[in-house]
Amino acid sequence: MALRDETGLYLSLSPEFGGTRFGPFEGLEVRLGTEGERCHIVLPEAFGVSREHCKVMRQGDGGLILAASERTAAVFVWKGDARRATQIQAPTSVRSGDSFSLVSPDGARFTIEVAQLPPEVLAKRNPKRRSNLTAEKFAQEGWRLFLARIWTLGPFALVARGWYMITSGAIFQPRVIIPLGIACVGYLGAAGSSCAAFKFRADAVKVEESLGECEQRAGLGMSGGGGLASKGPRDLVAMIVGSTYLAAALQNQDELQQQVEKELSGVFASRQQYSWLFDESGDAAGEWVRWRESVQKSEDFDPVTQALLPFASALPKRTREEWNVQLDVRNRRTCMRGPARLTYRQARSFGLGSVQLDGYRGDDTVGFVDDEAGRFELLKLTALGANEGLPDPAPVVEEAQLASGREFCLYGAGDDDRTGAAKVLNALERHLGIKAAAVPETSQNEAGIARIVKFYAADVPGNVYENNANPRLDFRNGMAAPLKEEESKDSIVSRTAEVIARSVALPCIAALENPDTVEPLFGRKVDPVTCLVLEYKLRNKK
């Protein structure tokens, strides 16, 4: 028996996580994650690991490979006596004695060990032979010869050989796995061809019927004329969102309509930036869905606002933490907090009671990391941008590192109402709801879009809505006039167009790639054919 057949793989948790020793594992692959059916080592979801986070693979030559199971699964490795961990970006060679952690360098840490298998395991695989010359032994040998004769006949020989290879562990070798895989592919191909032959005729009829239905709906069939192909992007957008008000509003807003089409193309082309939403195990998606459900269940919002408002916080590369960094209406990188991802100015304009100052710190402000006065200067800029004075005494400044690892949000310690979904929803209902001021009545076509414009106009310095009967930007008589002289006009229009584009493109991406996720994620059905026609028209628009 080769040395590697007498050894097993052990993984031991560090003492601070319980010190449990898992193993021995005799297979070629050991998977770690929260999914019990897929993983050999099942970890609590509280550790922040994915359903299948990483795997350790044994090679035919005795080597070991450590790899993340998903591109976004963070795995850090310590080789030998290294003091600092390195995040792996690809399958990495490791040895017995190395260790690795999941999610972060401070996460669940395992030490890799290749050691001799316990005697009881080896005994089961290689029972000792005895030479006692007893009647029982002769009877056993006779029975063995009889079975040997049976199992060497035809298909029985294949079964016996397979059983031996499994129980001995010999099957877990590249020289066996590769030929076996090739043979299985051949047999499966032959079986699949046979099954396909029986199903082909029925499937061909179904495909022909489905194709005819799609052609008729899209207006691409021989008859042509009245299908989806005859509709413009504005009407297709309204159909996907499910609102005729939206189509009518866009018809009167040429600049906004053009910007929506531009943003739609951008979202379709950069769908990878929204992978957080389509990751079934992702915390960010779950938080956003709960916020979307809260908005859409509220009776204080009109249907268009219900459909659009949640997408204001469906940001590209949204983090699972409570912070994001995006451009504000002055096109400055600004920290946004909570389920609705509100800036400090928005929160103050909407009247949230307790809001802590925050400030963005990137690589260009790295010098402030150990400078308390410099860190407070960043918060001071936010206060001045909101036309407010500085708090006295100065708050204790804390820091949140974002997923990129190169951007930070500094903020004053204390309660912040932006993190409470119920408080944020109540504030938005007051200022964007059916009875809200400074917006059109809900019977008007522009009512829903005007409320999204007002959402972003709340980020304009000095434009406060709470306890203000005459805000600087009042949209009751339309959106064009109030924004005409506003320097943030282009940014507000652009942000509003982004929201409309996400409300269309993101459900379409789900409908085209994984239809079963559309209703759970977005709370409505979406016709994939309409999405295909829209994407085609945007791609081929002259």
C-alpha positions as CSV (number, residue, x, y, z in Angstrom):
1,M,0.0,0.0,0.0
2,A,1.3,3.5,-0.9
3,L,2.1,5.8,2.0
4,R,-0.7,8.2,0.9
5,D,-3.2,5.3,1.1
6,E,-2.4,4.9,4.8
7,T,-2.8,8.6,5.7
8,G,-5.8,10.8,6.1
9,L,-6.5,14.6,6.0
10,Y,-7.4,16.3,9.2
11,L,-8.6,20.0,9.7
12,S,-8.5,21.5,13.2
13,L,-10.2,24.7,14.2
14,S,-8.2,27.2,16.2
15,P,-8.9,27.2,20.0
16,E,-10.8,30.4,19.9
17,F,-13.4,28.7,17.6
18,G,-13.7,25.6,19.7
19,G,-10.5,23.6,18.7
20,T,-12.5,20.8,17.0
21,R,-10.5,18.3,15.0
22,F,-12.3,17.1,11.9
23,G,-11.3,13.9,10.1
24,P,-9.8,11.8,9.0
25,F,-10.9,12.4,5.4
26,E,-9.8,9.8,2.9
27,G,-11.4,11.3,-0.2
28,L,-9.8,13.5,-2.7
29,E,-11.8,16.6,-1.7
30,V,-13.0,18.2,1.5
31,R,-15.6,21.0,1.2
32,L,-16.4,23.6,3.9
33,G,-19.5,25.8,4.1
34,T,-23.0,26.1,5.6
35,E,-24.8,23.7,3.3
36,G,-25.0,20.3,5.0
37,E,-25.7,18.3,1.9
38,R,-22.7,19.6,0.0
39,C,-20.1,20.1,2.6
40,H,-18.0,17.7,4.7
41,I,-17.5,20.4,7.4
42,V,-20.6,22.4,8.1
43,L,-20.1,25.8,9.7
44,P,-22.7,28.1,11.4
45,E,-24.0,30.9,9.2
46,A,-22.9,33.3,11.9
47,F,-19.3,32.8,10.7
48,G,-20.3,34.6,7.5
49,V,-19.3,31.8,5.2
50,S,-21.0,30.8,1.9
51,R,-23.1,27.7,1.3
52,E,-19.9,26.1,-0.1
53,H,-17.0,28.4,0.8
54,C,-13.8,26.5,0.0
55,K,-12.3,23.1,-0.5
56,V,-9.0,21.3,0.2
57,M,-8.1,18.8,-2.5
58,R,-5.6,15.9,-2.3
59,Q,-3.5,15.2,-5.3
60,G,-2.3,11.9,-6.7
61,D,1.3,12.7,-5.7
62,G,0.3,13.5,-2.1
63,G,0.2,17.2,-2.6
64,L,-2.6,19.5,-1.3
65,I,-4.5,22.3,-3.1
66,L,-6.6,25.0,-1.3
67,A,-9.2,26.8,-3.4
68,A,-12.2,29.1,-2.9
69,S,-15.4,27.5,-4.2
70,E,-16.9,30.8,-5.3
71,R,-15.1,33.8,-6.8
72,T,-16.4,36.0,-4.0
73,A,-15.6,33.7,-1.2
74,A,-12.7,35.1,0.8
75,V,-10.0,32.6,1.9
76,F,-6.8,33.6,3.7
77,V,-3.8,31.3,4.1
78,W,-0.8,31.2,6.4
79,K,2.1,29.1,5.0
80,G,4.5,27.6,7.5
81,D,5.2,30.0,10.4
82,A,4.1,33.1,8.4
83,R,2.8,35.8,10.7
84,R,0.5,37.5,8.1
85,A,-2.2,35.9,6.1
86,T,-2.4,36.2,2.3
87,Q,-5.8,36.1,0.5
88,I,-5.7,33.5,-2.3
89,Q,-6.9,34.6,-5.7
90,A,-6.6,31.1,-7.4
91,P,-6.1,27.4,-6.3
92,T,-3.0,27.4,-4.1
93,S,-0.6,24.6,-3.1
94,V,-0.5,24.0,0.7
95,R,1.3,21.6,3.0
96,S,0.6,19.8,6.2
97,G,1.1,22.4,9.0
98,D,-0.2,25.3,7.0
99,S,-3.5,27.0,8.1
100,F,-6.2,29.0,6.5
101,S,-9.2,31.2,7.6
102,L,-12.6,32.0,6.0
103,V,-14.2,35.4,5.3
104,S,-11.3,37.4,7.0
105,P,-7.9,36.9,8.7
106,D,-9.8,36.9,12.0
107,G,-12.4,34.4,10.8
108,A,-12.8,30.6,11.4
109,R,-9.2,29.3,11.1
110,F,-8.2,25.7,10.3
111,T,-4.9,24.0,10.5
112,I,-4.1,21.4,7.8
113,E,-2.7,18.0,9.0
114,V,-1.9,14.9,7.0
115,A,-1.4,12.0,9.5
116,Q,-1.5,8.3,9.8
117,L,-5.0,6.8,9.7
118,P,-6.3,5.3,13.0
119,P,-5.6,1.5,13.4
120,E,-9.3,0.7,13.3
121,V,-9.7,2.3,9.9
122,L,-6.6,0.5,8.5
123,A,-7.9,-2.8,10.0
124,K,-11.2,-2.5,8.1
125,R,-9.4,-1.8,4.9
126,N,-6.8,-4.5,5.4
127,P,-8.0,-7.3,7.8
128,K,-5.2,-9.5,9.1
129,R,-5.0,-12.9,7.5
130,R,-5.0,-16.0,9.7
131,S,-3.8,-19.5,8.9
132,N,-5.8,-21.6,11.4
133,L,-6.5,-24.9,9.8
134,T,-10.0,-25.4,11.2
135,A,-13.2,-26.8,9.6
136,E,-14.6,-23.3,9.8
137,K,-11.7,-21.9,7.9
138,F,-11.9,-24.6,5.2
139,A,-15.7,-23.9,4.8
140,Q,-15.0,-20.2,4.5
141,E,-12.3,-20.8,1.9
142,G,-14.6,-23.0,-0.1
143,W,-17.3,-20.4,0.0
144,R,-14.8,-17.8,-1.1
145,L,-13.7,-19.9,-4.1
146,F,-17.3,-20.4,-5.1
147,L,-18.0,-16.6,-4.9
148,A,-14.7,-16.0,-6.8
149,R,-15.9,-18.2,-9.6
150,I,-19.3,-16.5,-9.7
151,W,-17.8,-13.0,-9.6
152,T,-15.3,-13.7,-12.4
153,L,-18.2,-14.4,-14.8
154,G,-19.3,-11.6,-17.1
155,P,-20.8,-8.5,-15.5
156,F,-20.2,-9.9,-12.0
157,A,-16.5,-9.4,-12.5
158,L,-17.1,-5.7,-13.2
159,V,-19.2,-5.3,-10.0
160,A,-16.6,-7.2,-7.9
161,R,-13.7,-5.1,-9.3
162,G,-15.7,-1.9,-8.6
163,W,-16.5,-2.9,-5.0
164,Y,-12.8,-3.7,-4.3
165,M,-11.6,-0.4,-5.7
166,I,-14.1,1.5,-3.6
167,T,-13.4,-0.3,-0.3
168,S,-9.7,-0.2,-0.8
169,G,-9.6,3.4,-1.8
170,A,-7.9,2.6,-5.1
171,I,-10.7,4.3,-7.0
172,F,-9.5,7.7,-5.7
173,Q,-6.5,7.9,-8.0
174,P,-6.2,10.0,-11.2
175,R,-5.1,6.9,-13.2
176,V,-8.5,5.3,-12.3
177,I,-10.8,8.4,-12.2
178,I,-9.8,9.7,-15.7
179,P,-10.6,6.5,-17.6
180,L,-13.7,5.9,-15.5
181,G,-14.9,9.4,-16.3
182,I,-14.3,8.9,-20.0
183,A,-16.2,5.6,-19.9
184,C,-19.1,7.2,-18.0
185,V,-19.3,10.1,-20.5
186,G,-19.6,7.5,-23.3
187,Y,-22.3,5.5,-21.6
188,L,-24.2,8.6,-20.6
189,G,-24.0,10.0,-24.1
190,A,-25.4,6.8,-25.5
191,A,-28.2,6.7,-22.9
192,G,-28.9,10.4,-23.5
193,S,-29.1,9.9,-27.2
194,S,-31.6,7.1,-26.8
195,C,-33.8,9.2,-24.5
196,A,-33.5,12.2,-26.8
197,A,-34.7,10.1,-29.7
198,F,-38.0,9.3,-27.8
199,K,-38.5,12.9,-26.7
200,F,-37.4,14.7,-29.9
201,R,-40.7,14.6,-31.7
202,A,-42.7,15.8,-28.7
203,D,-40.1,18.5,-27.9
204,A,-40.0,19.7,-31.5
205,V,-43.7,20.3,-31.4
206,K,-43.5,22.2,-28.2
207,V,-40.6,24.3,-29.4
208,E,-42.4,25.1,-32.7
209,E,-45.5,26.2,-30.7
210,S,-43.4,28.3,-28.3
211,L,-41.5,29.9,-31.2
212,G,-44.8,30.8,-32.9
213,E,-46.1,32.3,-29.7
214,C,-43.0,34.4,-29.2
215,E,-43.0,35.6,-32.8
216,Q,-46.6,36.6,-32.5
217,R,-46.0,38.5,-29.2
218,A,-42.9,40.2,-30.4
219,G,-44.4,41.1,-33.7
220,L,-41.6,39.3,-35.6
221,G,-43.8,36.7,-37.3
222,M,-44.9,36.8,-40.9
223,S,-48.0,38.7,-40.1
224,G,-46.0,41.4,-38.2
225,G,-47.4,44.8,-37.3
226,G,-49.0,44.8,-33.8
227,G,-46.5,43.0,-31.6
228,L,-43.8,44.2,-29.2
229,A,-41.5,45.0,-32.1
230,S,-43.7,47.9,-33.0
231,K,-43.3,49.5,-29.6
232,G,-40.6,51.9,-28.6
233,P,-38.3,51.7,-25.5
234,R,-40.5,54.0,-23.5
235,D,-43.6,51.8,-23.8
236,L,-41.5,48.6,-23.2
237,V,-40.1,50.2,-20.0
238,A,-43.7,50.9,-18.8
239,M,-44.8,47.4,-19.6
240,I,-42.0,45.8,-17.6
241,V,-42.6,48.1,-14.6
242,G,-46.4,47.7,-15.0
243,S,-47.5,51.3,-15.2
244,T,-49.1,53.3,-18.0
245,Y,-48.4,56.5,-15.9
246,L,-44.7,55.9,-16.4
247,A,-45.0,55.8,-20.1
248,A,-47.1,59.0,-20.2
249,A,-44.6,60.8,-17.8
250,L,-41.6,59.8,-19.9
251,Q,-43.4,61.0,-23.1
252,N,-43.3,64.5,-21.7
253,Q,-39.7,64.3,-20.4
254,D,-37.4,64.0,-23.4
255,E,-34.2,64.6,-21.5
256,L,-35.1,62.0,-18.8
257,Q,-36.3,59.5,-21.4
258,Q,-32.9,59.7,-23.2
259,Q,-31.1,59.3,-20.0
260,V,-33.2,56.3,-19.0
261,E,-32.3,54.5,-22.3
262,K,-28.6,55.3,-21.7
263,E,-28.7,54.0,-18.1
264,L,-30.6,50.9,-19.3
265,S,-27.9,50.0,-21.7
266,G,-25.3,50.5,-18.9
267,V,-27.1,48.2,-16.5
268,F,-27.5,45.5,-19.1
269,A,-23.8,45.8,-20.0
270,S,-22.6,45.8,-16.4
271,R,-24.8,43.2,-14.8
272,Q,-21.8,41.7,-13.0
273,Q,-21.8,44.8,-10.7
274,Y,-25.2,43.5,-9.4
275,S,-24.0,40.0,-8.7
276,W,-24.8,40.7,-5.0
277,L,-28.5,40.8,-5.8
278,F,-28.5,37.4,-7.7
279,D,-26.4,35.5,-5.1
280,E,-29.0,33.4,-3.3
281,S,-26.8,33.1,-0.2
282,G,-25.9,36.8,-0.1
283,D,-26.8,38.9,2.9
284,A,-26.9,42.1,0.8
285,A,-29.7,40.6,-1.4
286,G,-31.8,39.6,1.7
287,E,-31.5,43.0,3.3
288,W,-32.6,44.7,0.0
289,V,-35.5,42.3,-0.5
290,R,-36.8,43.0,3.0
291,W,-36.6,46.8,2.3
292,R,-38.3,46.4,-1.1
293,E,-41.2,44.4,0.6
294,S,-41.6,47.1,3.2
295,V,-41.9,49.8,0.6
296,Q,-44.3,47.8,-1.6
297,K,-46.5,46.8,1.3
298,S,-47.0,50.5,2.4
299,E,-50.4,51.9,1.5
300,D,-48.9,55.4,1.8
301,F,-47.1,55.1,-1.6
302,D,-48.7,55.3,-5.0
303,P,-48.0,52.3,-7.3
304,V,-45.2,54.0,-9.4
305,T,-43.3,55.0,-6.2
306,Q,-43.8,51.5,-4.8
307,A,-42.2,50.1,-8.0
308,L,-39.3,52.6,-8.3
309,L,-38.3,53.7,-4.8
310,P,-36.6,50.4,-3.7
311,F,-34.2,50.6,-6.6
312,A,-32.7,53.8,-5.3
313,S,-30.8,51.6,-2.9
314,A,-30.1,48.8,-5.4
315,L,-26.6,50.2,-6.0
316,P,-23.9,48.7,-8.1
317,K,-21.6,46.6,-5.8
318,R,-23.9,47.2,-2.8
319,T,-22.2,45.8,0.3
320,R,-23.7,43.5,2.9
321,E,-22.7,46.1,5.6
322,E,-24.8,49.1,6.3
323,W,-22.5,51.5,4.3
324,N,-21.9,52.2,0.7
325,V,-20.0,55.0,-1.1
326,Q,-21.5,56.6,-4.2
327,L,-21.6,59.9,-6.0
328,D,-24.1,62.4,-4.4
329,V,-25.9,65.1,-6.4
330,R,-22.8,67.2,-6.4
331,N,-20.9,64.3,-7.9
332,R,-18.7,63.9,-4.8
333,R,-18.0,60.5,-3.3
334,T,-20.2,60.4,-0.3
335,C,-21.1,57.8,2.4
336,M,-24.6,56.4,2.4
337,R,-26.1,54.4,5.2
338,G,-29.0,52.1,6.1
339,P,-31.4,50.0,4.1
340,A,-32.4,53.0,1.9
341,R,-28.7,54.1,1.6
342,L,-29.4,57.8,2.6
343,T,-26.7,60.5,2.7
344,Y,-26.5,62.7,5.8
345,R,-28.2,65.6,3.9
346,Q,-31.1,63.4,2.8
347,A,-31.6,62.1,6.3
348,R,-31.7,65.6,7.7
349,S,-34.0,66.9,5.0
350,F,-36.5,64.0,5.5
351,G,-36.5,64.7,9.3
352,L,-34.9,61.7,10.8
353,G,-34.4,62.5,14.5
354,S,-30.9,61.1,15.3
355,V,-28.4,61.2,12.5
356,Q,-24.7,61.0,13.0
357,L,-22.2,63.0,10.9
358,D,-20.1,60.9,8.5
359,G,-17.3,61.5,6.0
360,Y,-15.7,59.6,3.1
361,R,-12.1,58.6,3.4
362,G,-10.3,57.1,0.5
363,D,-6.6,56.7,-0.5
364,D,-6.2,60.4,-0.9
365,T,-7.0,61.0,2.8
366,V,-5.1,58.1,4.2
367,G,-3.0,60.5,6.3
368,F,-6.0,61.0,8.5
369,V,-6.1,57.4,9.8
370,D,-4.2,58.2,13.0
371,D,-5.0,61.9,13.2
372,E,-8.1,62.5,15.3
373,A,-8.3,66.2,14.3
374,G,-7.9,65.3,10.6
375,R,-10.6,62.6,10.9
376,F,-13.0,65.2,12.4
377,E,-12.2,67.5,9.5
378,L,-13.9,65.1,7.2
379,L,-17.0,65.1,9.4
380,K,-16.8,68.9,9.4
381,L,-17.0,69.0,5.6
382,T,-20.3,67.0,5.8
383,A,-21.8,69.4,8.3
384,L,-20.8,72.4,6.3
385,G,-22.3,70.8,3.2
386,A,-25.6,70.5,5.0
387,N,-25.4,74.2,6.1
388,E,-25.1,73.1,9.7
389,G,-22.8,74.0,12.5
390,L,-20.4,71.6,14.2
391,P,-21.6,69.5,17.2
392,D,-20.2,70.5,20.6
393,P,-18.5,68.6,22.0
394,A,-17.0,66.9,19.0
395,P,-18.2,63.3,18.6
396,V,-16.0,60.2,19.0
397,V,-15.1,59.3,15.4
398,E,-15.4,55.7,14.4
399,E,-14.5,54.0,11.1
400,A,-16.1,51.4,8.8
401,Q,-14.0,49.7,6.1
402,L,-15.9,48.9,2.9
403,A,-15.6,45.7,0.9
404,S,-13.0,47.2,-1.4
405,G,-10.6,47.5,1.5
406,R,-9.4,50.9,0.2
407,E,-12.4,53.1,1.1
408,F,-13.7,54.0,4.6
409,C,-16.7,55.8,6.1
410,L,-15.8,57.8,9.2
411,Y,-18.8,58.6,11.4
412,G,-19.7,59.9,14.8
413,A,-20.4,57.3,17.4
414,G,-24.1,56.9,18.5
415,D,-27.5,56.0,17.3
416,D,-28.3,56.7,13.7
417,D,-32.0,56.5,12.6
418,R,-30.8,55.7,9.0
419,T,-30.1,52.2,10.1
420,G,-33.7,51.6,11.3
421,A,-35.9,50.5,8.4
422,A,-39.2,51.4,10.2
423,K,-38.0,55.0,11.0
424,V,-36.7,55.5,7.5
425,L,-39.9,54.2,6.0
426,N,-42.0,56.5,8.2
427,A,-40.0,59.5,7.1
428,L,-40.2,58.7,3.4
429,E,-44.0,58.1,3.7
430,R,-44.4,61.6,5.1
431,H,-42.4,63.3,2.3
432,L,-42.9,60.9,-0.7
433,G,-46.3,59.4,0.2
434,I,-49.7,60.0,-1.2
435,K,-50.3,63.1,0.9
436,A,-46.8,64.5,0.6
437,A,-46.1,68.1,0.0
438,A,-44.1,69.6,-2.9
439,V,-45.0,66.8,-5.3
440,P,-48.0,66.4,-7.8
441,E,-51.2,64.7,-6.8
442,T,-51.1,60.9,-7.5
443,S,-53.7,61.2,-10.2
444,Q,-51.1,63.1,-12.4
445,N,-48.8,61.2,-14.7
446,E,-45.6,62.7,-13.2
447,A,-46.5,61.8,-9.6
448,G,-44.3,58.8,-9.2
449,I,-41.3,60.1,-11.1
450,A,-41.5,63.5,-9.2
451,R,-41.2,61.6,-5.9
452,I,-38.0,60.0,-7.0
453,V,-36.7,63.4,-8.1
454,K,-37.7,64.8,-4.7
455,F,-35.8,61.9,-3.1
456,Y,-32.6,63.0,-4.7
457,A,-33.4,66.7,-4.4
458,A,-33.3,66.2,-0.6
459,D,-29.5,65.8,-1.0
460,V,-29.2,69.4,-2.3
461,P,-27.6,71.6,0.3
462,G,-30.2,73.9,2.0
463,N,-33.2,72.0,0.5
464,V,-34.9,70.8,3.7
465,Y,-38.4,69.3,3.6
466,E,-39.1,68.5,7.3
467,N,-41.1,71.4,9.0
468,N,-40.7,73.5,5.9
469,A,-43.9,74.7,4.2
470,N,-41.9,76.3,1.3
471,P,-38.9,74.2,0.4
472,R,-36.5,75.6,-2.1
473,L,-37.4,72.9,-4.7
474,D,-41.1,72.4,-5.1
475,F,-42.3,70.0,-7.8
476,R,-46.1,70.4,-7.5
477,N,-46.3,72.1,-10.9
478,G,-43.9,69.9,-12.7
479,M,-40.2,68.9,-12.5
480,A,-38.6,71.1,-15.2
481,A,-39.1,74.6,-13.7
482,P,-37.7,73.9,-10.2
483,L,-34.6,72.2,-11.6
484,K,-33.9,74.7,-14.4
485,E,-31.6,76.9,-12.4
486,E,-30.3,74.2,-10.0
487,E,-26.7,73.3,-10.5
488,S,-27.4,69.7,-9.4
489,K,-30.0,69.3,-12.1
490,D,-28.0,67.0,-14.3
491,S,-27.1,64.8,-11.3
492,I,-30.7,64.6,-10.1
493,V,-32.0,63.7,-13.6
494,S,-29.2,61.1,-13.9
495,R,-29.9,59.5,-10.5
496,T,-33.6,59.4,-11.3
497,A,-32.9,57.7,-14.7
498,E,-30.7,55.2,-12.9
499,V,-33.5,54.2,-10.6
500,I,-36.0,53.7,-13.5
501,A,-33.3,51.8,-15.4
502,R,-32.6,49.4,-12.5
503,S,-36.3,48.8,-11.9
504,V,-36.5,47.5,-15.5
505,A,-33.1,46.0,-16.3
506,L,-32.5,44.0,-13.0
507,P,-35.8,42.1,-13.2
508,C,-35.1,41.5,-16.9
509,I,-31.7,40.0,-16.2
510,A,-33.3,37.7,-13.7
511,A,-36.1,36.8,-16.1
512,L,-33.6,35.9,-18.9
513,E,-31.0,34.1,-16.7
514,N,-33.0,32.5,-13.8
515,P,-36.8,33.1,-14.1
516,D,-37.5,31.4,-10.8
517,T,-35.9,34.2,-8.9
518,V,-37.9,37.1,-10.4
519,E,-40.9,37.1,-8.1
520,P,-38.9,36.3,-4.9
521,L,-36.5,39.1,-5.6
522,F,-38.8,41.8,-7.2
523,G,-42.3,40.9,-6.1
524,R,-43.8,40.9,-9.6
525,K,-43.7,38.8,-12.8
526,V,-41.7,39.9,-15.9
527,D,-42.2,38.8,-19.4
528,P,-38.8,37.7,-20.8
529,V,-39.9,38.3,-24.4
530,T,-40.6,41.9,-23.6
531,C,-37.1,42.1,-22.0
532,L,-35.5,40.6,-25.1
533,V,-37.2,43.0,-27.4
534,L,-36.2,46.0,-25.2
535,E,-32.5,44.9,-25.0
536,Y,-32.5,44.3,-28.8
537,K,-33.9,47.8,-29.5
538,L,-31.4,49.5,-27.1
539,R,-28.5,47.6,-28.7
540,N,-29.5,48.5,-32.2
541,K,-30.7,52.0,-31.7
542,K,-29.2,54.4,-34.2
